[in-house]
Amino acid sequence: MITGFVNVEFEPILPLSIRRADGKDFTQDAIVDTGFNGWLSLPRDLITQLNLTWKRRGRAILGDGSECVFDVYEAVVIWDGTPITIPVDEADSKPLVGMSLMEGYQLTIQVFEGGQVELRKVGTV
């Protein structure tokens, strides 16, 4: 199970461990974004700090209908205790956890400041 909290702005937050290029793990809070179907988005300065590997360009349609082109990197995150390699979209926003990273999990959010955020793998108790 993965746990987090609801912050003062009512954003569901999950702490993520992201492996830097030197092999050390870096912890970063990220907002759960159910409207984002990607894996993870990070701002450019954090991608640079982590020295992530560039993979390709990506394209997306935003909520307002506009199209966005962005760089896609590769990172290793520790997800539910297991290191996995995922694509990371560069975005001019706070770090976001997307639906692709949460696939196979049940999301529960207590919607009040300090409330608990839980991701539980489906099929486990």
DSSP file (Angstrom, degrees, kcal/mol; ACC not computed):
  #  RESIDUE AA STRUCTURE BP1 BP2  ACC     N-H-->O    O-->H-N    N-H-->O    O-->H-N    TCO  KAPPA ALPHA  PHI   PSI    X-CA   Y-CA   Z-CA
    1    1 A M              0   0    0      0, 0.0     2,-0.4     0, 0.0   119,-0.2   0.000 360.0 360.0 360.0 144.3    0.0    0.0    0.0
    2    2 A I  E     -A  119   0A   0    117,-2.6   117,-2.8    78,-0.1     2,-0.3  -0.949 360.0-166.6-113.5 132.5    1.1    3.5   -0.8
    3    3 A T  E     +A  118   0A   0     -2,-0.4   115,-0.2   115,-0.2     2,-0.2  -0.907  17.2 149.1-125.3 152.0    0.0    6.3    1.5
    4    4 A G  E     -A  117   0A   0    113,-2.6   113,-1.4    -2,-0.3     2,-0.3  -0.667  31.1-111.3-150.1-153.8    0.0   10.1    1.4
    5    5 A F  E     -AB 116  13A   0      8,-1.6     8,-3.4   111,-0.3     2,-0.5  -0.954  20.1-108.6-150.4 163.8   -2.0   13.0    2.7
    6    6 A V  E     - B   0  12A   0    109,-2.0   108,-3.0    -2,-0.3   109,-0.2  -0.886  40.2-144.4 -97.9 126.1   -4.3   15.9    1.6
    7    7 A N    >   -     0   0    0      4,-2.3     3,-2.0    -2,-0.5   108,-0.1  -0.142  33.0 -86.8 -84.9-177.1   -2.6   19.2    1.9
    8    8 A V  T 3  S+     0   0    0      1,-0.3   105,-0.1     2,-0.1    -1,-0.1   0.728 128.9  55.4 -63.5 -23.2   -4.0   22.7    2.9
    9    9 A E  T 3  S-     0   0    0      2,-0.1    -1,-0.3     0, 0.0    -2,-0.0   0.239 119.8-110.2 -92.4  12.9   -5.1   23.3   -0.8
   10   10 A F  S <  S+     0   0    0     -3,-2.0    -2,-0.1     1,-0.2    -4,-0.0   0.775  70.4 146.4  62.3  30.2   -7.1   20.0   -0.8
   11   11 A E        -     0   0    0     22,-0.0    -4,-2.3    20,-0.0     2,-0.5  -0.839  52.4-125.1 -94.7 130.6   -4.6   18.4   -3.2
   12   12 A P  E     -B    6   0A   0      0, 0.0    20,-2.9     0, 0.0     2,-0.4  -0.660  34.1-161.7 -75.6 123.0   -4.0   14.6   -2.7
   13   13 A I  E     -BC   5  31A   0     -8,-3.4    -8,-1.6    -2,-0.5    18,-0.2  -0.881  15.5-172.7-114.1 134.5   -0.2   14.2   -2.2
   14   14 A L  E     - C   0  30A   0     16,-2.8    16,-2.2    -2,-0.4     2,-0.4  -0.993  24.1-130.7-120.7 132.2    1.9   11.1   -2.5
   15   15 A P  E     - C   0  29A   0      0, 0.0     2,-0.4     0, 0.0    14,-0.2  -0.696  28.9-161.7 -78.6 130.9    5.6   11.0   -1.6
   16   16 A L  E     - C   0  28A   0     12,-3.0    12,-2.7    -2,-0.4     2,-0.6  -0.907  15.7-144.9-114.6 141.1    7.6    9.5   -4.4
   17   17 A S  E     -DC  78  27A   0     61,-0.6    61,-2.6    -2,-0.4     2,-0.5  -0.935  22.4-173.6-101.2 118.0   11.2    8.1   -4.4
   18   18 A I  E     -DC  77  26A   0      8,-3.3     8,-2.9    -2,-0.6     2,-0.5  -0.947  21.9-128.4-114.5 130.2   12.9    8.8   -7.7
   19   19 A R  E     -DC  76  25A   0     57,-3.4    57,-0.5    -2,-0.5     6,-0.2  -0.656  22.0-142.0 -82.2 124.4   16.3    7.4   -8.4
   20   20 A R    >   -     0   0    0      4,-3.4     3,-2.1    -2,-0.5    31,-0.2  -0.299  30.6 -99.8 -75.9 167.3   18.9    9.9   -9.5
   21   21 A A  T 3  S+     0   0    0     29,-1.7    30,-0.1     1,-0.3    -1,-0.1   0.781 124.0  59.3 -60.1 -27.7   21.4    9.2  -12.2
   22   22 A D  T 3  S-     0   0    0      2,-0.1    -1,-0.3    28,-0.1     3,-0.1   0.410 121.0-107.7 -83.7   4.1   24.0    8.5   -9.4
   23   23 A G  S <  S+     0   0    0     -3,-2.1     2,-0.2     1,-0.3    -2,-0.1   0.341  79.4 126.6  90.8  -7.0   21.8    5.8   -8.0
   24   24 A K        -     0   0    0     -5,-0.1    -4,-3.4     1,-0.0     2,-0.3  -0.609  60.6-119.2 -85.8 146.8   20.7    7.7   -4.9
   25   25 A D  E     -C   19   0A   0     -6,-0.2     2,-0.4    -2,-0.2    -6,-0.2  -0.680  22.8-161.6 -88.9 138.5   17.0    8.0   -4.2
   26   26 A F  E     -C   18   0A   0     -8,-2.9    -8,-3.3    -2,-0.3     2,-0.5  -0.968  11.9-139.7-118.6 130.2   15.4   11.5   -4.0
   27   27 A T  E     +C   17   0A   0     -2,-0.4     2,-0.4   -10,-0.2   -10,-0.2  -0.807  26.1 171.8 -97.3 131.5   12.0   12.0   -2.3
   28   28 A Q  E     -C   16   0A   0    -12,-2.7   -12,-3.0    -2,-0.5     2,-0.3  -0.998  29.5-129.4-139.1 130.7    9.5   14.3   -4.0
   29   29 A D  E     -C   15   0A   0     -2,-0.4     2,-0.3   -14,-0.2   -16,-0.0  -0.595  30.4-172.2 -75.3 141.1    5.9   15.0   -3.1
   30   30 A A  E     -C   14   0A   0    -16,-2.2   -16,-2.8    -2,-0.3     2,-0.4  -0.988  22.6-119.0-137.2 146.5    3.6   14.8   -6.1
   31   31 A I  E     -Ce  13  96A   0     64,-2.7    66,-3.0    -2,-0.3     2,-0.5  -0.672  26.6-122.7 -84.1 133.7   -0.1   15.6   -6.6
   32   32 A V  E     - e   0  97A   0    -20,-2.9     2,-0.5    -2,-0.4    66,-0.2  -0.671  31.4-172.1 -73.6 122.8   -2.5   12.8   -7.7
   33   33 A D    >   -     0   0    0     64,-2.7     3,-1.7    -2,-0.5    66,-0.4  -0.878  16.5-177.3-124.6  98.2   -4.1   14.0  -10.9
   34   34 A T  T 3  S+     0   0    0     -2,-0.5    -1,-0.1     1,-0.3    64,-0.1   0.599  85.0  62.0 -71.8  -9.6   -6.9   11.7  -12.1
   35   35 A G  T 3  S+     0   0    0      1,-0.0     2,-0.6     2,-0.0    -1,-0.3   0.451  88.5  81.7 -90.3  -1.8   -7.2   13.9  -15.2
   36   36 A F    <   -     0   0    0     -3,-1.7    63,-3.0    61,-0.2    64,-0.2  -0.918  57.7-171.8-106.4 113.8   -3.7   13.1  -16.3
   37   37 A N        +     0   0    0     -2,-0.6    -1,-0.1    61,-0.2    61,-0.1   0.449  59.1  89.7 -89.2   2.1   -3.5    9.7  -18.1
   38   38 A G  S    S-     0   0    0     61,-0.1    62,-1.9    62,-0.1    63,-0.8   0.018  84.1-109.9 -80.0-166.0    0.3    9.7  -18.2
   39   39 A W  S    S-     0   0    0      1,-0.3    59,-2.7    61,-0.2     2,-0.3   0.921  80.6 -21.5 -92.7 -62.3    2.7    8.3  -15.7
   40   40 A L  E     -gF  88  97A   0     47,-0.6    49,-2.7    57,-0.2     2,-0.4  -0.987  51.6-156.5-153.4 139.7    4.5   11.2  -14.0
   41   41 A S  E     +gF  89  96A   0     55,-2.3    55,-1.8    -2,-0.3    49,-0.2  -0.973  14.6 179.0-120.9 143.0    5.2   14.8  -14.8
   42   42 A L  E     -g   90   0A   0     47,-2.2    49,-2.1    -2,-0.4    52,-0.1  -0.972  31.2-105.7-136.3 150.8    8.0   16.8  -13.4
   43   43 A P    >>  -     0   0    0      0, 0.0     4,-2.1     0, 0.0     3,-0.6  -0.392  36.5-108.8 -73.1 157.6    9.2   20.4  -13.9
   44   44 A R  H 3> S+     0   0    0      1,-0.2     4,-2.6    47,-0.2     5,-0.2   0.866 115.6  56.3 -54.5 -43.2   12.4   21.0  -15.9
   45   45 A D  H 3> S+     0   0    0      1,-0.2     4,-2.2     2,-0.2    -1,-0.2   0.873 109.6  45.8 -62.6 -35.9   14.5   22.1  -12.9
   46   46 A L  H <> S+     0   0    0     -3,-0.6     4,-2.3     2,-0.2    -1,-0.2   0.886 110.7  52.8 -72.7 -39.2   13.8   18.8  -11.1
   47   47 A I  H  X>S+     0   0    0     -4,-2.1     5,-1.8     2,-0.2     4,-0.8   0.911 112.3  46.3 -59.7 -42.7   14.5   16.8  -14.2
   48   48 A T  H ><5S+     0   0    0     -4,-2.6     3,-0.6     2,-0.2    -2,-0.2   0.919 110.9  51.7 -65.5 -44.4   17.8   18.5  -14.5
   49   49 A Q  H 3<5S+     0   0    0     -4,-2.2    -2,-0.2     1,-0.2    -1,-0.2   0.875 113.7  44.1 -60.2 -38.6   18.6   18.1  -10.8
   50   50 A L  H 3<5S-     0   0    0     -4,-2.3   -29,-1.7    -5,-0.1    -1,-0.2   0.605 103.9-134.8 -81.9 -12.5   17.9   14.3  -11.1
   51   51 A N  T <<5 -     0   0    0     -4,-0.8    -3,-0.2    -3,-0.6    -4,-0.1   0.923  34.4-172.0  57.2  48.5   19.8   14.1  -14.4
   52   52 A L      < -     0   0    0     -5,-1.8     2,-0.5     1,-0.1    23,-0.1  -0.341  25.6-106.1 -72.5 154.1   17.1   12.0  -16.1
   53   53 A T  E     -H   74   0A   0     21,-1.0    21,-2.0    -2,-0.1     2,-0.2  -0.688  28.7-129.1 -85.1 125.6   17.7   10.5  -19.5
   54   54 A W  E     +H   73   0A   0     -2,-0.5    19,-0.3    19,-0.2     3,-0.1  -0.531  32.3 169.6 -71.8 137.8   15.9   12.2  -22.4
   55   55 A K  E     -     0   0A   0     17,-3.0     2,-0.3     1,-0.4    18,-0.2   0.741  50.2 -44.5-116.9 -44.7   14.0    9.7  -24.6
   56   56 A R  E     -H   72   0A   0     16,-1.6    16,-3.1    14,-0.0    -1,-0.4  -0.957  57.3 -79.2-171.3-179.4   11.7   11.5  -27.0
   57   57 A R  E     -H   71   0A   0     -2,-0.3     2,-0.3    14,-0.2    14,-0.2  -0.801  41.6-159.5 -99.2 147.8    9.2   14.2  -27.7
   58   58 A G  E     -H   70   0A   0     12,-3.5    12,-2.1    -2,-0.3     2,-0.4  -0.814   6.0-151.8-124.0 166.1    5.6   13.8  -26.6
   59   59 A R  E     +H   69   0A   0     -2,-0.3     2,-0.3    10,-0.2    10,-0.2  -0.999  17.1 172.7-140.3 138.3    2.3   15.4  -27.6
   60   60 A A  E     -H   68   0A   0      8,-2.4     8,-2.8    -2,-0.4     2,-0.6  -0.985  31.7-127.5-145.6 154.4   -0.9   15.9  -25.6
   61   61 A I  E     -H   67   0A   0     -2,-0.3     6,-0.2     6,-0.2     5,-0.1  -0.923  34.8-142.9 -99.7 122.7   -4.3   17.6  -25.8
   62   62 A L    >   -     0   0    0      4,-3.2     3,-2.3    -2,-0.6     6,-0.0  -0.287  28.1 -96.9 -82.3 169.5   -4.8   19.7  -22.6
   63   63 A G  T 3  S+     0   0    0      1,-0.3    -1,-0.1     2,-0.1    -2,-0.0   0.762 124.5  55.8 -58.0 -27.9   -8.1   20.2  -20.7
   64   64 A D  T 3  S-     0   0    0      2,-0.1    -1,-0.3     1,-0.0     3,-0.1   0.410 121.2-107.1 -86.8   3.8   -8.7   23.4  -22.6
   65   65 A G  S <  S+     0   0    0     -3,-2.3    -2,-0.1     1,-0.3     2,-0.1   0.319  78.3 129.5  90.9  -7.9   -8.4   21.7  -26.0
   66   66 A S        -     0   0    0     -5,-0.1    -4,-3.2     1,-0.1     2,-0.3  -0.415  57.2-120.5 -78.3 157.6   -5.0   23.1  -26.9
   67   67 A E  E     -H   61   0A   0     -6,-0.2     2,-0.4    -2,-0.1    -6,-0.2  -0.781  25.0-164.7-101.1 144.0   -2.1   20.9  -28.0
   68   68 A C  E     -H   60   0A   0     -8,-2.8    -8,-2.4    -2,-0.3     2,-0.4  -0.986   8.7-157.6-130.4 135.9    1.1   20.7  -26.1
   69   69 A V  E     +H   59   0A   0     -2,-0.4     2,-0.3   -10,-0.2   -10,-0.2  -0.946  26.8 163.0-111.2 136.1    4.5   19.3  -27.2
   70   70 A F  E     -H   58   0A   0    -12,-2.1   -12,-3.5    -2,-0.4     2,-0.3  -0.939  38.7 -97.2-148.8 163.7    6.9   18.3  -24.5
   71   71 A D  E     -H   57   0A   0     -2,-0.3    19,-2.7   -14,-0.2     2,-0.4  -0.642  30.6-149.7 -85.5 145.1   10.1   16.3  -23.7
   72   72 A V  E     -HI  56  89A   0    -16,-3.1   -17,-3.0    -2,-0.3   -16,-1.6  -0.970  16.8-177.6-118.2 130.6    9.8   12.8  -22.3
   73   73 A Y  E     -HI  54  88A   0     15,-3.0    15,-2.6    -2,-0.4     2,-0.4  -0.595  22.7-119.0-115.6 176.2   12.5   11.4  -20.0
   74   74 A E  E     +HI  53  87A   0    -21,-2.0   -21,-1.0    13,-0.2     2,-0.3  -0.971  33.0 169.8-122.3 138.6   13.0    8.1  -18.3
   75   75 A A  E     - I   0  86A   0     11,-2.3    11,-2.9    -2,-0.4     2,-0.6  -0.975  31.7-129.1-142.7 156.4   13.2    7.6  -14.6
   76   76 A V  E     -DI  19  85A   0    -57,-0.5   -57,-3.4    -2,-0.3     2,-0.3  -0.946  30.9-176.6-103.3 123.9   13.3    4.8  -12.0
   77   77 A V  E     -DI  18  84A   0      7,-2.6     7,-2.7    -2,-0.6     2,-0.9  -0.898  30.6-123.7-116.6 151.1   10.8    5.3   -9.2
   78   78 A I  E     -DI  17  83A   0    -61,-2.6   -61,-0.6    -2,-0.3     2,-0.6  -0.849  37.0-175.5 -92.7 107.3   10.3    3.1   -6.2
   79   79 A W  E >   - I   0  82A   0      3,-3.2     3,-1.6    -2,-0.9   -63,-0.1  -0.923  67.0 -20.9-114.3 114.1    6.6    2.2   -6.5
   80   80 A D  T 3  S-     0   0    0     -2,-0.6    -1,-0.2     1,-0.3   -78,-0.1   0.874 130.4 -49.5  55.0  39.4    5.0    0.2   -3.7
   81   81 A G  T 3  S+     0   0    0      1,-0.2    -1,-0.3    -3,-0.1    -3,-0.1   0.388 121.3 102.6  86.4  -2.8    8.4   -1.0   -2.7
   82   82 A T  E <  S- I   0  79A   0     -3,-1.6    -3,-3.2     2,-0.0     2,-0.4  -0.945  70.8-126.1-118.6 130.9    9.5   -2.0   -6.2
   83   83 A P  E     + I   0  78A   0      0, 0.0     2,-0.3     0, 0.0    -5,-0.2  -0.607  36.2 175.8 -73.1 128.6   11.8   -0.1   -8.6
   84   84 A I  E     - I   0  77A   0     -7,-2.7    -7,-2.6    -2,-0.4     2,-0.5  -0.980  28.9-128.5-132.9 147.5   10.1    0.4  -11.9
   85   85 A T  E     + I   0  76A   0     -2,-0.3    -9,-0.2    -9,-0.2   -11,-0.0  -0.841  38.4 168.1 -96.6 126.6   11.2    2.4  -15.0
   86   86 A I  E     - I   0  75A   0    -11,-2.9   -11,-2.3    -2,-0.5     2,-0.3  -0.906  37.9-101.9-135.3 159.4    8.7    4.8  -16.3
   87   87 A P  E     - I   0  74A   0      0, 0.0   -47,-0.6     0, 0.0     2,-0.5  -0.624  32.0-155.6 -78.5 145.2    8.3    7.7  -18.7
   88   88 A V  E     -gI  40  73A   0    -15,-2.6   -15,-3.0    -2,-0.3     2,-0.4  -0.986   5.2-146.0-125.0 121.1    8.4   11.2  -17.2
   89   89 A D  E     -gI  41  72A   0    -49,-2.7   -47,-2.2    -2,-0.5     2,-0.5  -0.699  16.4-128.1 -85.9 133.6    6.7   14.1  -19.0
   90   90 A E  E     +g   42   0A   0    -19,-2.7     2,-0.3    -2,-0.4   -19,-0.1  -0.699  40.1 169.7 -78.5 129.2    8.3   17.5  -18.6
   91   91 A A        -     0   0    0    -49,-2.1     2,-1.7    -2,-0.5   -47,-0.2  -0.995  45.6-124.3-143.9 147.4    5.7   20.0  -17.6
   92   92 A D  S    S+     0   0    0     -2,-0.3     2,-0.3   -49,-0.2    -2,-0.1  -0.502  86.3  76.1 -86.9  65.7    5.5   23.6  -16.3
   93   93 A S  S    S-     0   0    0     -2,-1.7    -2,-0.2     3,-0.0     3,-0.1  -0.912  93.5 -66.3-156.5 177.8    3.6   22.5  -13.2
   94   94 A K  S    S-     0   0    0     -2,-0.3   -64,-0.1     1,-0.1   -53,-0.1  -0.363  75.1 -75.7 -66.0 158.5    4.0   20.9   -9.8
   95   95 A P        -     0   0    0      0, 0.0   -64,-2.7     0, 0.0     2,-0.4  -0.358  56.6-161.7 -58.8 136.8    4.9   17.2  -10.0
   96   96 A L  E     -eF  31  41A   0    -55,-1.8   -55,-2.3   -66,-0.2     2,-0.5  -0.980  17.1-146.5-127.3 134.6    1.9   15.1  -10.9
   97   97 A V  E     -eF  32  40A   0    -66,-3.0   -64,-2.7    -2,-0.4   -57,-0.2  -0.887  29.3-154.3 -93.9 124.9    1.2   11.3  -10.5
   98   98 A G    >>  -     0   0    0    -59,-2.7     4,-1.1    -2,-0.5     3,-0.6  -0.435  27.8-100.5 -99.7 173.7   -1.0   10.2  -13.4
   99   99 A M  H 3> S+     0   0    0    -63,-3.0     4,-0.5   -66,-0.4   -62,-0.2   0.797 115.4  62.8 -63.6 -32.2   -3.4    7.4  -14.0
  100  100 A S  H >4 S+     0   0    0    -62,-1.9     3,-0.7   -64,-0.2   -61,-0.2   0.884 104.2  48.4 -63.3 -37.0   -0.9    5.1  -15.8
  101  101 A L  H <4 S+     0   0    0    -63,-0.8    -1,-0.2    -3,-0.6    -2,-0.2   0.820 113.7  47.6 -70.1 -30.0    1.3    5.0  -12.7
  102  102 A M  H >< S+     0   0    0     -4,-1.1     3,-1.8   -63,-0.1    -1,-0.2   0.411  80.1 134.5 -91.6   1.9   -1.7    4.1  -10.5
  103  103 A E  T << S+     0   0    0     -3,-0.7     3,-0.1    -4,-0.5    -3,-0.1  -0.248  71.3  23.5 -55.7 134.9   -3.1    1.4  -12.9
  104  104 A G  T 3  S+     0   0    0      1,-0.3    18,-2.9    17,-0.1     2,-0.3   0.501 105.9 103.3  87.6   5.2   -4.1   -1.7  -10.9
  105  105 A Y  E <   -J  121   0A   0     -3,-1.8     2,-0.5    16,-0.3    -1,-0.3  -0.860  67.8-129.7-119.5 153.1   -4.6    0.3   -7.7
  106  106 A Q  E     -J  120   0A   0     14,-3.0    14,-2.2    -2,-0.3     2,-0.5  -0.903  23.9-148.4 -98.8 127.9   -7.6    1.5   -5.8
  107  107 A L  E     -J  119   0A   0     -2,-0.5     2,-0.4    12,-0.2    12,-0.2  -0.857  16.8-179.7-100.5 126.8   -7.4    5.2   -4.8
  108  108 A T  E     -J  118   0A   0     10,-2.5    10,-2.8    -2,-0.5     2,-0.4  -0.995   2.4-175.4-126.2 129.6   -9.0    6.4   -1.6
  109  109 A I  E     -J  117   0A   0     -2,-0.4     2,-0.9     8,-0.2     8,-0.2  -0.988  21.8-149.6-128.9 126.5   -8.9   10.0   -0.5
  110  110 A Q        -     0   0    0      6,-2.3     2,-2.0    -2,-0.4     5,-0.2  -0.856  27.7-142.2 -88.3 108.2  -10.2   11.5    2.7
  111  111 A V        +     0   0    0     -2,-0.9     2,-0.3     3,-0.1    -1,-0.0  -0.493  63.5  86.2 -87.1  78.0  -11.1   14.9    1.4
  112  112 A F  S >  S-     0   0    0     -2,-2.0     3,-3.1     4,-0.0  -106,-0.3  -0.935  92.8 -73.8-159.7 154.6  -10.2   17.3    4.2
  113  113 A E  T 3  S+     0   0    0     -2,-0.3  -106,-0.2     1,-0.3  -105,-0.1  -0.294 123.9  14.8 -55.0 127.0   -6.9   18.9    5.2
  114  114 A G  T 3  S+     0   0    0   -108,-3.0    -1,-0.3     1,-0.3  -107,-0.1   0.393  94.4 147.4  86.0  -2.1   -4.6   16.2    6.7
  115  115 A G    <   -     0   0    0     -3,-3.1  -109,-2.0    -5,-0.2     2,-0.3  -0.192  51.6-102.0 -62.8 159.4   -6.8   13.5    5.3
  116  116 A Q  E     -A    5   0A   0   -111,-0.2    -6,-2.3    -3,-0.1     2,-0.5  -0.627  24.5-157.2 -88.5 141.5   -5.3   10.2    4.2
  117  117 A V  E     -AJ   4 109A   0   -113,-1.4  -113,-2.6    -2,-0.3     2,-0.4  -0.980  17.8-174.6-113.1 127.6   -4.6    9.2    0.6
  118  118 A E  E     -AJ   3 108A   0    -10,-2.8   -10,-2.5    -2,-0.5     2,-0.5  -0.983  18.9-169.8-129.2 136.0   -4.3    5.5    0.0
  119  119 A L  E     -AJ   2 107A   0   -117,-2.8  -117,-2.6    -2,-0.4     2,-0.5  -0.988  15.9-177.4-118.3 118.7   -3.3    3.5   -3.0
  120  120 A R  E     - J   0 106A   0    -14,-2.2   -14,-3.0    -2,-0.5     2,-0.1  -0.971  31.4-115.0-122.1 127.0   -4.0   -0.2   -2.5
  121  121 A K  E >   - J   0 105A   0     -2,-0.5     3,-1.7   -16,-0.2   -16,-0.3  -0.368  40.0-110.6 -59.0 129.9   -3.1   -2.8   -5.2
  122  122 A V  T 3  S+     0   0    0    -18,-2.9    -1,-0.1     1,-0.3     3,-0.1  -0.413 103.3  32.3 -65.7 134.0   -6.4   -4.4   -6.4
  123  123 A G  T 3  S+     0   0    0      1,-0.4     2,-0.3    -2,-0.1    -1,-0.3   0.402 100.1  98.6  98.1  -1.6   -6.7   -8.0   -5.2
  124  124 A T    <         0   0    0     -3,-1.7    -1,-0.4     1,-0.1    -4,-0.0  -0.859 360.0 360.0-115.8 156.2   -4.8   -7.5   -1.9
  125  125 A V              0   0    0     -2,-0.3    -1,-0.1    -3,-0.1    -3,-0.1   0.395 360.0 360.0-102.8 360.0   -6.2   -7.0    1.5
